[in-house]
Amino acid sequence: MMVHMNDDTTVLAVASRRDEPKQAYFTIGELAREFDITLRTLRFYEDKGLLNPRRDGLTRLYGRRDRARLKLVLMGKRVGFSLTEIKDMLDLYDLRDGQVTQLRVALSRFQEQIRVLEEQKADIEQAVEDLGRTVEVVSGMLKDKEAKAS
């Protein structure tokens, strides 16, 4: 989820540039369709300061930078970061300190999130195992009851 932003130039280190449209601006509807999210979600992200579209009258025009940020927001949400954490990380990209600060902070947060997700994965695996044993016990009880009722 690393990105380096200079004005409207965006370079994504994780996301492939092949799938990015060549156009300079996107409407709210175009981004909503592309990322399968609602218009309300886009407006919400804008209200939270995650996106900053240009205005042409009442029309929002999102640049490639907004599109890249949206992609990163959705990726961050998918791996369990809160919007506040995502915003903090995205805001680091505006520091222009040669990326050292943002890389250190991002690396630390990513490593911590991996640890959290691994713990959740272990908990889920244990719950599935426990539930599987419970299904076996209940199935056996049901068979016994059905056999006695026959």
N, C-alpha and C positions, 0 to 999 in steps of 0.2 A: 504494500500500500504506500510505497514511496513515490513522491512527486516533487518536482522542482518547478516553480512557477515564476516567470518573468513577464510582467504585463500580460499580454494575450498569448504568449508562447508557452505551451505546456508540454512537458516531456514526462511520460509515465514510464516508470521502470518495471512495473508489474503488468499493466494492461497493454495488450498489443495495439499498435497504432493501425494495423491493417483494417480493423473493424470500425475505425472512426470515420464518419462522414467527412468529406472535404469542405463542406460549407462552413462559413464563418459564424453564422448565427442560427439559432434554433428557437422555434416558438415553444411555448409551454406545452402545447398539445403534442408537438413532435417529440419532445423529451419524455413526456408522460407515456406515449405509445412505445418509444424505444426501450424504456426501462421498466415498462409495465407497472407504473405507479399512477396515482391519481393526481389531478391538478391541485387538489387540496394539499397533498403531500409536498408538492413542489413549492407551493405558496408558504407552507409551514417551514420548510427548510430555508426559504428566503427570510421569513420573519425571524428565524433563529440565527441569521447571519452566515449561514453556510453557503448560500448562493447570492450573487449580486447581479441580476440581469439589468441590461439597459432598458430604458423605456422609450417607446415610440408612441406617444399618446397613451392609450390604455393598454397597448400591447407590450408584453414582456419579451425581450430578445436576449436569449442566453448565448454567451460566447462559448468558444471551445474550452476556455478556462472553467466556466461554470459546469460545462458538461463533464469535464475531468473531475472536478470536485464532487459532482453528483455521483459519479461512478465510485469514487473513494468513500463517500458517505455510505452508499449502499453496501459496499464491500465491508466497511467497518461495522455496520449494523449486523451483517450476516455472521461475522465472527464474534459478536457479542459486545462491542464497544457501545457505550452510551453516546447520545448526540453531543453531550458536553465534552466527553473525551475526544470524540472525532473533531469537534470544533477546535479544541485546544491544539490538537495535532496539526490541523490545517492552518491554524493561525501561526504556528511556528514557521511555516514555509514563507511567511512574509518578513521574517527577521533579517534576511539577507546577510547572514553571518558566515557564508561559505558552507552552509548546510550542516556544520558540525553539531550545533545544538539540536537541530531537528532530528538528525540521525541518531544521536545518543538517546534522546527522549523517546523517539519512535521505537528504537530497538528495545529499550527497557520495557516499554508498554507492550510491545508485541510478545516479548518473552514472558511477561507476566500473564498475558491473555492466553498464551499457549498453555501455561501451567494451569490456569483456571479451566480451560476447555478440556485438558487431559483429566483433571479431577472430575469434571462433570461426566466425561465419557466413562470413567471407571464406575461412577455412581450409577449411571444408566445401565451399564453392563451387569452390575450387581443386581439392580432392580429387575432386569429382564430374566436373569437366572433365578431369582427368588420367585418371580411370578410364574416362571415355567414349572418350578417345583410345586407351587400352589395349584396350578392347573392339573398336574398329575394327581395330586391328592384329591382334589374336588372331583375329577373325572372318575377316580376309583370309588369314591363315596357314592357318586351318582349311579354307577354301574351296580354297586351292591344294593342300593335302594330299589333300582328298577328290577333287579333279579328277585328280590324279596317280594315285590309287588306283583310279580307274574305268577 
